[in-house]
């Protein structure tokens, strides 16, 4: 499974970076930065939670 982000949709809420800091960060403007596009194990679980928490729906999981 891989992570997809739409930076233009990001509103900078930061939930992703809080719940999955090894997968996501934020730039100086608060916009999501993808650190690990193919997380495994606990990082995948945290990234999945971040997808659910994103208020802008700027993060998605892809099976391809």
C-alpha positions in Angstrom: 0.0 0.0 0.0 1.3 3.5 -0.7 0.3 7.0 0.4 -0.8 9.7 -2.0 -1.0 13.4 -0.9 -2.6 16.3 -2.6 -0.7 19.3 -1.3 -3.0 21.8 -3.0 -5.9 20.4 -1.0 -4.0 20.5 2.3 -5.3 23.0 4.9 -2.4 22.6 7.3 -4.3 21.0 10.2 -1.3 18.9 11.0 -3.2 15.8 12.2 -1.1 13.7 9.8 2.2 14.8 11.3 0.9 14.3 14.8 -0.3 10.8 14.4 2.3 9.5 11.9 5.5 11.6 12.3 7.7 9.0 10.6 5.4 9.2 7.5 4.4 12.9 7.4 5.8 16.3 8.2 4.7 19.9 7.4 6.6 22.6 5.5 7.0 26.1 6.7 3.5 27.0 5.6 2.0 24.0 7.3 1.4 22.0 4.1 1.8 18.2 4.3 5.2 16.7 3.3 5.3 13.0 2.6 8.4 11.4 4.2 7.6 7.7 3.5 5.4 6.9 0.5 5.3 3.2 1.3 5.0 2.7 5.1 5.1 -0.7 6.7 3.9 -2.1 10.0 3.2 0.4 12.7 3.9 3.3 10.3 1.2 2.0 8.0 -1.3 1.8 10.8 -0.5 5.3 11.8 -0.7 6.5 8.2 -4.1 4.9 7.9 -5.3 6.7 10.9 -3.9 10.0 9.5 -5.9 9.4 6.3 -9.1 9.1 8.4 -8.3 12.2 10.4 -7.4 14.6 7.6 -10.1 17.2 7.5 -9.3 18.2 3.9 -9.1 14.6 2.6 -5.7 15.5 1.1 -4.2 12.1 2.0 -5.2 8.8 0.5 -4.1 5.2 0.5 -3.4 3.5 -2.8 -3.2 -0.2 -3.5 -1.2 0.2 -6.7 
